[in-house]
């Protein structure tokens, strides 16, 4: 072989080519010596060690524990929005790699930080004069970045099943889909709702138990008021399959971007053709 072609061969072929011919063997047939084999093995071990050195770090894409702690601390309530957005951008970059999806979601502190940043607005915030001082809720930009990370994680079919059962994810998606939310935030929410719907969050969204016409309000037998205020101040649970389906269908309303409406319709089509879900239960929702 000529020099420039010789260097293009694989390492194993080069080792064989350099070996002496077998005495008494066929012409052109050679056998690798023990030294050649040993040299190749040493080189492979060195390459493997270098690869392991390059992959040093914590699962989830963290360089080290210090980086992880700093970013999670920047996501906590009470931190300036600028710092929270920067930290979420770093986490979003890590969530773009499929090998980081499961480690990030498996980290309880990362999950808590993302859900805290995606926490929807509380209509009763600041109205209780006897409540302890609370940090300001996250801004809409912080919520948008947190939902963006959740959408990236929900791309994984395995995580999609787990996230569909998480009450915090459901609450963040459903409550941030309301019509008074910013357009960009709602787009991220509708993408997340489509993902968790495919994971089983719309398994039984029927609303046949709700009358078409609400009954005439009557005075409560306990508090004597109409409407009843017995549960005033309590958080309303919006994590049912029906709530998820109703919130997702807001993305198919007239006036929404065509790409979002197409995504919602595609999700409904997938659910209707699914072999693991009962389509009749999906169509039991009047939305």
BELHU-V931742 format. One record per residue. N is the residue number from 1. RES is the residue in three letters. PHI is phi in degrees with one decimal (none if undefined). Layout:
N,RES,PHI / N,RES,PHI
//
This chain:
1,UNK,none / 2,UNK,-78.1 / 3,UNK,-60.1 / 4,UNK,-70.4 / 5,UNK,-80.1 / 6,UNK,-61.6 / 7,UNK,-74.8 / 8,UNK,-85.5 / 9,UNK,-75.0 / 10,UNK,-62.7 / 11,UNK,-61.6 / 12,UNK,-63.9 / 13,UNK,-67.9 / 14,UNK,-64.7 / 15,UNK,-64.0 / 16,UNK,-67.1 / 17,UNK,-64.6 / 18,UNK,-84.0 / 19,UNK,-77.5 / 20,UNK,-69.7 / 21,UNK,-67.4 / 22,UNK,-74.9 / 23,UNK,-60.1 / 24,UNK,78.6 / 25,UNK,-87.7 / 26,UNK,-69.9 / 27,UNK,-66.2 / 28,UNK,84.6 / 29,UNK,-99.6 / 30,UNK,-131.2 / 31,UNK,-125.2 / 32,UNK,-67.3 / 33,UNK,-79.9 / 34,UNK,-63.9 / 35,UNK,-65.9 / 36,UNK,-65.7 / 37,UNK,-64.8 / 38,UNK,-64.9 / 39,UNK,-64.7 / 40,UNK,-63.3 / 41,UNK,-64.5 / 42,UNK,-63.1 / 43,UNK,-66.5 / 44,UNK,-64.3 / 45,UNK,-63.6 / 46,UNK,-66.0 / 47,UNK,-66.0 / 48,UNK,-64.8 / 49,UNK,-65.7 / 50,UNK,-64.9 / 51,UNK,-64.7 / 52,UNK,-65.2 / 53,UNK,-65.9 / 54,UNK,-71.0 / 55,UNK,-94.3 / 56,UNK,-62.7 / 57,UNK,142.8 / 58,UNK,-88.9 / 59,UNK,-60.3 / 60,UNK,103.1 / 61,UNK,92.2 / 62,UNK,-72.7 / 63,UNK,-71.2 / 64,UNK,-160.4 / 65,UNK,-67.7 / 66,UNK,-65.0 / 67,UNK,-62.6 / 68,UNK,-60.7 / 69,UNK,-64.4 / 70,UNK,-65.6 / 71,UNK,-68.2 / 72,UNK,-67.7 / 73,UNK,-66.3 / 74,UNK,-73.3 / 75,UNK,-91.5 / 76,UNK,-73.1 / 77,UNK,-58.4 / 78,UNK,95.0 / 79,UNK,-78.8 / 80,UNK,-53.7 / 81,UNK,-59.2 / 82,UNK,-60.5 / 83,UNK,-69.4 / 84,UNK,-66.6 / 85,UNK,-65.9 / 86,UNK,-61.8 / 87,UNK,-65.5 / 88,UNK,-67.5 / 89,UNK,-63.5 / 90,UNK,-64.8 / 91,UNK,-67.5 / 92,UNK,-62.1 / 93,UNK,-61.9 / 94,UNK,-70.0 / 95,UNK,-77.0 / 96,UNK,-82.2 / 97,UNK,-100.3 / 98,UNK,-57.1 / 99,UNK,-68.4 / 100,UNK,-96.8 / 101,UNK,-60.4 / 102,UNK,-66.0 / 103,UNK,-61.3 / 104,UNK,-66.2 / 105,UNK,-71.4 / 106,UNK,-70.2 / 107,UNK,-79.2 / 108,UNK,-61.8 / 109,UNK,-70.2 / 110,UNK,-67.2 / 111,UNK,-59.9 / 112,UNK,-63.3 / 113,UNK,-66.6 / 114,UNK,-65.2 / 115,UNK,-70.0 / 116,UNK,-67.6 / 117,UNK,-74.9 / 118,UNK,-95.5 / 119,UNK,-58.9 / 120,UNK,-71.8 / 121,UNK,-62.6 / 122,UNK,-102.4 / 123,UNK,-64.1 / 124,UNK,-98.3 / 125,UNK,-65.8 / 126,UNK,78.2 / 127,UNK,-94.3 / 128,UNK,-96.5 / 129,UNK,-71.3 / 130,UNK,-96.3 / 131,UNK,-78.3 / 132,UNK,-66.3 / 133,UNK,-64.5 / 134,UNK,-114.1 / 135,UNK,-68.2 / 136,UNK,-61.0 / 137,UNK,-67.5 / 138,UNK,-65.0 / 139,UNK,-76.6 / 140,UNK,-64.5 / 141,UNK,-66.2 / 142,UNK,-64.7 / 143,UNK,-62.0 / 144,UNK,-62.2 / 145,UNK,-66.3 / 146,UNK,-65.6 / 147,UNK,-66.2 / 148,UNK,-62.5 / 149,UNK,-65.6 / 150,UNK,-62.8 / 151,UNK,-63.6 / 152,UNK,-62.0 / 153,UNK,-68.8 / 154,UNK,-71.9 / 155,UNK,-65.3 / 156,UNK,-72.1 / 157,UNK,-59.0 / 158,UNK,-69.6 / 159,UNK,-69.3 / 160,UNK,-58.0 / 161,UNK,-67.3 / 162,UNK,-73.3 / 163,UNK,-67.4 / 164,UNK,-65.6 / 165,UNK,-96.2 / 166,UNK,-85.3 / 167,UNK,-65.3 / 168,UNK,-65.8 / 169,UNK,-65.6 / 170,UNK,-61.3 / 171,UNK,-64.1 / 172,UNK,-64.5 / 173,UNK,-73.4 / 174,UNK,-66.9 / 175,UNK,-73.0 / 176,UNK,-84.6 / 177,UNK,-91.5 / 178,UNK,-61.1 / 179,UNK,-67.7 / 180,UNK,-86.7 / 181,UNK,-84.9 / 182,UNK,-61.0 / 183,UNK,-62.8 / 184,UNK,-65.1 / 185,UNK,-63.3 / 186,UNK,-66.3 / 187,UNK,-61.0 / 188,UNK,-63.7 / 189,UNK,-64.7 / 190,UNK,-65.9 / 191,UNK,-64.7 / 192,UNK,-65.0 / 193,UNK,-64.2 / 194,UNK,-63.2 / 195,UNK,-66.3 / 196,UNK,-73.2 / 197,UNK,-65.0 / 198,UNK,-68.9 / 199,UNK,-87.8 / 200,UNK,113.8 / 201,UNK,-75.2 / 202,UNK,-117.6 / 203,UNK,-67.3 / 204,UNK,-143.4 / 205,UNK,-93.3 / 206,UNK,-59.5 / 207,UNK,-125.9 / 208,UNK,-66.2 / 209,UNK,-77.1 / 210,UNK,-95.0 / 211,UNK,-66.9 / 212,UNK,-64.9 / 213,UNK,-112.5 / 214,UNK,-63.9 / 215,UNK,-67.6 / 216,UNK,-65.2 / 217,UNK,-64.4 / 218,UNK,-128.5 / 219,UNK,-67.0 / 220,UNK,-69.6 / 221,UNK,-73.0 / 222,UNK,-91.8 / 223,UNK,-94.2 / 224,UNK,74.1 / 225,UNK,-110.4 / 226,UNK,-136.3 / 227,UNK,-77.0 / 228,UNK,-66.9 / 229,UNK,-119.5 / 230,UNK,-64.1 / 231,UNK,-108.5 / 232,UNK,-64.5 / 233,UNK,93.5 / 234,UNK,-79.2 / 235,UNK,-73.1 / 236,UNK,-83.7 / 237,UNK,-78.3 / 238,UNK,-126.7 / 239,UNK,-116.4 / 240,UNK,-76.8 / 241,UNK,-61.6 / 242,UNK,-64.5 / 243,UNK,-63.9 / 244,UNK,-63.1 / 245,UNK,-66.0 / 246,UNK,-63.3 / 247,UNK,-67.1 / 248,UNK,-64.5 / 249,UNK,-69.0 / 250,UNK,-63.4 / 251,UNK,-74.1 / 252,UNK,-95.8 / 253,UNK,-72.5 / 254,UNK,-63.9 / 255,UNK,103.8 / 256,UNK,-78.3 / 257,UNK,-56.5 / 258,UNK,-61.0 / 259,UNK,-67.2 / 260,UNK,-72.6 / 261,UNK,-63.0 / 262,UNK,-65.1 / 263,UNK,-65.6 / 264,UNK,-64.7 / 265,UNK,-64.3 / 266,UNK,-64.2 / 267,UNK,-64.6 / 268,UNK,-62.6 / 269,UNK,-63.2 / 270,UNK,-63.6 / 271,UNK,-65.1 / 272,UNK,-68.5 / 273,UNK,-98.1 / 274,UNK,-70.4 / 275,UNK,-91.4 / 276,UNK,-110.0 / 277,UNK,-133.3 / 278,UNK,-83.8 / 279,UNK,-61.1 / 280,UNK,-62.3 / 281,UNK,-71.5 / 282,UNK,-66.5 / 283,UNK,-74.8 / 284,UNK,-73.9 / 285,UNK,-89.1 / 286,UNK,-73.1 / 287,UNK,-65.5
//
